[in-house]
């Protein structure tokens, strides 16, 4: 890990950080500063922002923010569709080349660390999904519960199990599926790449990480943002998604933090007598707790990236200062 020191001329700048750390505002501030020297285009590195109709709970940039700088990989999928890390790498690689060809600087911004890792380190040749094996795992989970399957995963792949919550059904399912199909733990695939197949090798990028100097500061921002989502119509947004009739809570889109909690609370309300009010206080508590857990996982991912340049964020940091720190860390000759 390095503090903010000058780095060689990058083909792209990456700005990562945990949820609610200020990535969107920081990216726009940086784009405004760099924009005085060369055009900037933002590539979203966020597995939730790809979905149309999921605006409030994903803290999607506003129309005004999107109009400030060209953005990519936002609203490119229906919530019924999946979007894999491999698809992200393919799309991001193409976009980086196109943006560079236009004489602009690609700015990759987001908190989906798996996407960053896939882009930087290359995609592992993991087994394709096996519907039969997946159905068998889902049936086992329905009978025993996901914590029991998490315990099973800990026996065959302790490395992967250690970084997954017992209720993280999507990732537990995939890890067990890989084990059953290949006979190898998922973690073994993650350690076979050396970066040789990277779409954006270290010499061609500068990775900056927004990391809080005080966890309480981040927790307060998470709470404030979730409250703003609730006030902004988040429950109505999920209600509308449920009303489509073709979505269900096991889809990757509906497993996004916040959406899962609202969906489950709406399910519980529907099981109660007509007129039973939604328990918004309990929903708020669960949503904030889940978002904190997400932030914790993101910070853990970031700390495993030794090539990152840490930018400490907190109460006393202004956006203009953050943009200047980022700018000073990039070789002036490059910009």
URPETA-V160241 format. One line per field, one symbol per residue. phi: phi as a letter, one per 20 degrees, with the letter a starting at -180 (. if undefined). A space follows every 50 residues. Layout:
BEGIN
phi->???
END
This chain:
BEGIN
phi->.cffcgcfgeebddcdrfgmeoffffffffffffgfdafccedfdbfeff efmcdffelfgfgfffffbgdcmcldcfgfeebeffffgffffffgffff femddfdecrcefffgffffdnefeffffdgfffffffffffednfgfff fffffdbfffgfddfgefgfffgffffffffdmcfgffffdeednfeffb fgfdccddcecfebfffffffffffffffffeogffffgffffgnddbfe fgfeeggnffffgfffffffeeggnfffeffffgffffffffffffffff gffedfefdedfdageeegfffffffffedggffd
END
